[in-house]
Amino acid sequence: MSRFTGISVILVVLAAGLLFTASVAGACDCRLRGFEDGTYRGGYIDRGEQQVSVEFTLENNIVTAIRYRHLTHQGVDYLRTESEQVQRLAGQYKQLIDYLVGKDIRSHVHDLHNPGDIVEDDKDEEELPWWQLERYAIDALSGATTRCSKVVSAIRDALNRGVYSYQ
């Protein structure tokens, strides 16, 4: 084999490898590809407990509706509770996912990792004694910060699974 042919073969192999790598990287990054229109479902399960599951509808990659199907932590069902404190936290989680309505899922799902920029505390500070103000704010923020990654994971699970139902 001539020296020119050997170099040509090496260049073709390298180019094919680069093309394959680029196509795999593009397929894995949801910001680069579009999703089919339809309803998606996904969840986050830890230690045998389904902690978060979501259902949302996409039209041209825009979230038109989103809701939690499950939202639990340590056996507490945030969607069916009578506890006022847990209801407030559930309201913050609702604000978190409602943020996506009207937005392109490809470029905004990552925003959920910063719940402090999205969620507003609906608790009137005048309702709490002064010694509980800081504790409530820390509990609400730390809980949302800890579990926002689970919400993002559930959304990514839904996108990875594909359309659950077509309209």
C-alpha positions as CSV (number, residue, x, y, z in Angstrom):
1,M,0.0,0.0,0.0
2,S,1.3,3.4,-0.9
3,R,2.1,6.0,1.7
4,F,-0.7,8.3,0.3
5,T,-3.3,5.5,0.5
6,G,-2.4,4.7,4.1
7,I,-2.7,8.4,5.1
8,S,-6.1,8.6,3.3
9,V,-7.4,5.6,5.2
10,I,-6.3,7.1,8.5
11,L,-8.0,10.4,7.7
12,V,-11.2,8.7,6.6
13,V,-11.3,6.7,9.9
14,L,-10.6,9.8,12.0
15,A,-13.3,11.8,10.1
16,A,-15.9,9.0,10.6
17,G,-15.0,8.9,14.3
18,L,-15.5,12.6,14.7
19,L,-18.8,12.5,12.9
20,F,-20.0,9.6,15.1
21,T,-19.0,11.5,18.3
22,A,-20.7,14.7,17.2
23,S,-23.9,12.8,16.3
24,V,-24.0,11.0,19.7
25,A,-23.3,14.2,21.6
26,G,-26.1,16.0,19.7
27,A,-28.6,13.2,20.5
28,C,-27.8,13.3,24.2
29,D,-28.3,17.1,24.6
30,C,-32.0,18.0,24.7
31,R,-31.2,21.6,23.9
32,L,-30.1,20.6,20.4
33,R,-33.0,18.5,19.3
34,G,-36.7,18.8,19.2
35,F,-39.4,16.6,20.8
36,E,-42.6,15.2,19.4
37,D,-45.8,16.9,20.2
38,G,-47.8,15.0,22.9
39,T,-48.1,14.2,26.5
40,Y,-45.1,12.9,28.4
41,R,-44.8,11.1,31.7
42,G,-41.7,10.5,33.9
43,G,-40.7,9.9,37.4
44,Y,-38.0,9.8,40.0
45,I,-37.8,6.8,42.3
46,D,-35.5,6.4,45.3
47,R,-35.2,3.5,47.8
48,G,-38.3,1.9,46.3
49,E,-40.5,5.0,46.8
50,Q,-41.8,7.0,43.8
51,Q,-41.0,10.5,45.1
52,V,-41.8,12.6,42.0
53,S,-43.7,11.9,38.9
54,V,-44.8,14.5,36.3
55,E,-47.0,14.7,33.3
56,F,-46.7,17.5,30.7
57,T,-47.8,18.4,27.2
58,L,-45.5,19.7,24.5
59,E,-46.4,21.6,21.3
60,N,-43.5,22.6,19.2
61,N,-41.2,22.0,22.3
62,I,-43.3,24.5,24.3
63,V,-44.8,23.3,27.6
64,T,-48.5,23.9,27.4
65,A,-49.5,22.1,30.6
66,I,-47.7,20.4,33.5
67,R,-48.6,18.7,36.7
68,Y,-47.3,16.4,39.4
69,R,-48.8,12.9,39.4
70,H,-46.8,12.1,42.6
71,L,-44.9,14.3,45.0
72,T,-43.8,12.5,48.2
73,H,-41.0,12.5,50.6
74,Q,-40.4,10.2,53.5
75,G,-43.9,8.8,53.2
76,V,-45.6,12.3,53.2
77,D,-47.8,12.8,50.2
78,Y,-47.5,16.5,49.4
79,L,-50.5,16.4,47.0
80,R,-52.9,15.0,49.6
81,T,-52.0,16.5,52.9
82,E,-53.8,18.5,55.5
83,S,-50.7,19.9,57.0
84,E,-50.5,23.7,56.4
85,Q,-46.7,23.6,56.2
86,V,-46.6,20.8,53.7
87,Q,-49.3,22.5,51.6
88,R,-47.1,25.6,51.5
89,L,-44.2,23.5,50.3
90,A,-46.4,21.8,47.7
91,G,-47.4,25.2,46.5
92,Q,-43.8,26.1,46.0
93,Y,-43.2,22.9,44.0
94,K,-46.2,23.8,41.9
95,Q,-44.7,27.2,41.2
96,L,-41.5,25.5,40.2
97,I,-43.0,23.4,37.4
98,D,-45.6,26.1,36.4
99,Y,-42.6,28.2,35.5
100,L,-42.1,26.0,32.5
101,V,-45.6,26.7,31.0
102,G,-45.2,28.7,27.8
103,K,-41.5,28.1,27.7
104,D,-39.3,25.9,25.4
105,I,-38.4,22.8,27.4
106,R,-35.0,22.5,25.7
107,S,-33.7,25.7,27.1
108,H,-35.6,26.2,30.4
109,V,-35.6,22.8,32.2
110,H,-32.2,23.7,33.6
111,D,-33.6,26.8,35.2
112,L,-35.3,24.6,37.8
113,H,-32.0,23.9,39.4
114,N,-32.2,27.4,40.9
115,P,-35.6,27.4,42.7
116,G,-34.8,30.6,44.6
117,D,-35.0,32.5,41.2
118,I,-38.4,31.0,40.5
119,V,-40.3,30.2,43.7
120,E,-41.9,32.9,45.8
121,D,-42.7,32.3,49.5
122,D,-46.5,32.9,50.0
123,K,-46.2,32.9,53.7
124,D,-47.0,36.3,55.2
125,E,-44.1,37.1,57.6
126,E,-46.6,38.8,60.0
127,E,-48.2,35.4,60.6
128,L,-45.1,33.9,62.1
129,P,-43.4,34.7,65.4
130,W,-40.1,36.4,64.9
131,W,-38.1,33.4,66.1
132,Q,-39.7,31.2,63.4
133,L,-39.1,33.5,60.4
134,E,-35.5,32.4,59.6
135,R,-36.3,28.7,60.3
136,Y,-39.3,28.7,57.9
137,A,-37.3,30.4,55.1
138,I,-34.4,27.9,55.5
139,D,-36.7,24.9,55.6
140,A,-38.6,25.9,52.6
141,L,-35.6,26.9,50.6
142,S,-33.5,23.9,51.6
143,G,-36.3,21.4,50.8
144,A,-37.0,23.0,47.4
145,T,-33.3,23.1,46.6
146,T,-32.7,19.5,47.6
147,R,-35.7,18.1,45.7
148,C,-35.6,20.3,42.6
149,S,-33.0,17.9,41.1
150,K,-35.5,15.1,41.5
151,V,-38.1,17.2,39.6
152,V,-35.6,17.8,36.8
153,S,-34.8,14.1,36.8
154,A,-38.5,13.2,36.4
155,I,-38.8,15.6,33.5
156,R,-35.7,14.2,31.8
157,D,-37.0,10.7,32.4
158,A,-40.2,11.7,30.6
159,L,-38.3,13.2,27.6
160,N,-36.1,10.1,27.4
161,R,-39.1,7.8,27.4
162,G,-40.8,9.7,24.6
163,V,-44.5,10.5,24.0
164,Y,-46.9,8.8,26.4
165,S,-49.9,9.8,24.4
166,Y,-50.6,11.8,21.3
167,Q,-53.3,14.5,21.3
